[in-house]
Amino acid sequence: MTVTTPPTRVAAAPSRPAARRPNRMRAWATRAPLLPALIFMIVVTQLPFVATLVISFLDWNSLYPQDRKFAGFSNYSEVLSTPELRKSVWTTILLTATVVLVSLLLGLLLALLLDRRFRGRAAVRTMLIAPFLLVPIAAALLWKHVLFNPEYGLFNGVLRWIGGEGAVQPDWISEMPLMAVEASLIWQWTPFMMLILLAGLQSRDPELVEAARMDGAGDWQVFVHITLPHLRRYLELGILLGSIYIVQNFDAVFTITSGGLGTANLPYTIYQTFYQAHENGLASAAGVIVVIGSIILATFALRVVSSLFREEVSR
């Protein structure tokens, strides 16, 4: 006599939608605390940009609000064709390139100095970082009144002390206005470049440098063949981040020269167009061009940063 056992039922596997539902709920639960910050960022940054983008296609002078009409791309063509605006674009490029390259070179020299061990290195590093921590308006006022002033400024005071009362005492801002603005920005942005490059120097492989020295390589050969290739990503990052910030600089131009003597860059021209000429559409078009340029630079900067992180993780 055979005894047959009743067939056991195999529990049905839960359906995929039912299995995915807890995962989705968990994902939303982890993201929910970030939603207020995301909504705040959208309201504060994206909505004003969308409004600026819409206004850039309008022929709108705030003195005649009833004459507002659609202008298409005429505002953009005027930004790129008007001599004053084209000159401000060229001034922006020249100012940005000069400040970034000079501050990067000086930052590299200071980073190489601070990479060495010497007594008081921490104090020297703190003093060199100080200019970057100043409020931009305060830094520009410092250069305008304390250093550049032709009557009581430090530069002419040193010239009088060296050459007497008959020494040449130039009016720095009037005679070299763009260089005056560039000097102020270089002084303020050199510490930023120094910090980035110093981080790159301290991430070098010391064994590689020691092996090169044992093979007879001198300081210049180590710098050219080991240090400089290692710093390539950090140099690119400094150029990109510096360009993003300096291309939007308004404080130094407004404080030192008030945009006169050929120093009006694009942000200052936007300010003049909006607040003095009251051309809302034209100013918005120029602002959109600046934002698009900044986004392009920021995209390259993010790629460089991500590549730096990948290199550090792969080590």
C-alpha positions, 0 to 999 in steps of 0.5 A: 500500500502506497501512501501519497502525500498531497502536493504542496503548493509553491508560494507564488512569487510576488509580482514585480510591481509589488516588489518595486513599490517598497524600493520606490517608497524608500527612494522617495523617503530618502529624497524628500528632505532635499525637496524644499532645497530643490524647490528653493533653488528652482524658485531663486535661480531658474525662474528669474533666468526664464523671466530674463530669457523671455524679456530678452526677446522683447523691445522694452524700455521701462520709461515707456512700458506701454510700447512693449513689443516682441523683438525676436533676436534683434536684441542679441544682434544689437549686443553683438553689433553695437560698438560699445557692447562689442568693445565691452565683450572684448574688454571682458575677454582681455580682462579675464585672460590677463587676470587668470593667466597672471594669477595662475603663474603667480599662484604656481610660484607661491605654491612651489614655495609653500610646498617646501618646509621652512620655519613659519610656513603656516603663518606665511600661508595664512597671510597669502590666503588673506586677500582672497578672503576680503570682500571684493568691494573692500579689496577694490577700495583698498587699491583705489584709495590706499595704493593708487591715490596720486596724493596720499597713496602708497605707490606714489609715497614710495616714489617720493621717498626714493626720488624726492619731491621731483620724482614722477608720481603718476595718476595710476587710475587715469593713466593705466585704468585697465591695468589698475583693475587687473592688478586689483583682481590679480592680487585677490585671485592669486591665493585662489590659484595657489590653493588649487596648485598647492593641493596638486603639489601635495598629491604628487607621489614622493617616491616618483620624485625621489627616484628621479633625483636618484637618477640624477634629475635636477630641480628643473627636470623634475618640474618639467617632466614630473611636476608640470604634467601632474599639475595639468588637471589642476591648472585646467581647473584653476583656469576654468574656475577663475574664468567663470568668476572673473568674467562676471566681475563687477565690483572692481570695475564699478569701484575703481573706474566706474566703467570709464576710460575703456574699462567697462566689461560686459557685466558693467555694460549690462548694469548701465543698459538696465539702470541708466538707459532703462533698456530691459530687453537689451540688458536681458539679452546681454545677461543671457549671453553672459550666463550661456558663456558661464555655463559652458565654462562651468561644464568644462570645469565640472568635467575636470573636477570629475576627472580629478576625482576619478584619478584620485580614486584609481590610485 
